[in-house]
């Protein structure tokens, strides 16, 4: 029994078979952000209330540095996945949709690079 319309059969439209993995990756990244956000909140609290040297010393503890780097990677990946879903749902033009998704992916990649460079510069200081 085939549920596709005759027009969809002719065009070859059907399940893209990638929605499930996209959905799972959003859930996995969201779950990973829950414990990783503890380190971000601690880092932000130190940035506000502690001296610069204390913040750098805290960041130079390997587990703290790894968790902050993991948070940066997972947070930007999760945000890119979420924005891709919004664009796919609300942008009608296929060409514009592809361009905007690419632009967002490139923008988030550049933001990840900037954040990682910042973290590594802090690590080099201490």
Secondary structure as the mmCIF struct_conf table of DSSP 4:
data_model
#
loop_
_struct_conf.conf_type_id
_struct_conf.id
_struct_conf.beg_label_comp_id
_struct_conf.beg_label_asym_id
_struct_conf.beg_label_seq_id
_struct_conf.end_label_comp_id
_struct_conf.end_label_asym_id
_struct_conf.end_label_seq_id
BEND BEND1 UNK A 4 UNK A 4
HELX_RH_AL_P HELX_RH_AL_P1 UNK A 6 UNK A 11
TURN_TY1_P TURN_TY1_P1 UNK A 12 UNK A 12
BEND BEND2 UNK A 17 UNK A 17
HELX_RH_AL_P HELX_RH_AL_P2 UNK A 19 UNK A 49
BEND BEND3 UNK A 50 UNK A 50
HELX_RH_AL_P HELX_RH_AL_P3 UNK A 52 UNK A 59
TURN_TY1_P TURN_TY1_P2 UNK A 60 UNK A 60
BEND BEND4 UNK A 61 UNK A 61
HELX_RH_AL_P HELX_RH_AL_P4 UNK A 62 UNK A 90
HELX_RH_AL_P HELX_RH_AL_P5 UNK A 94 UNK A 125
#
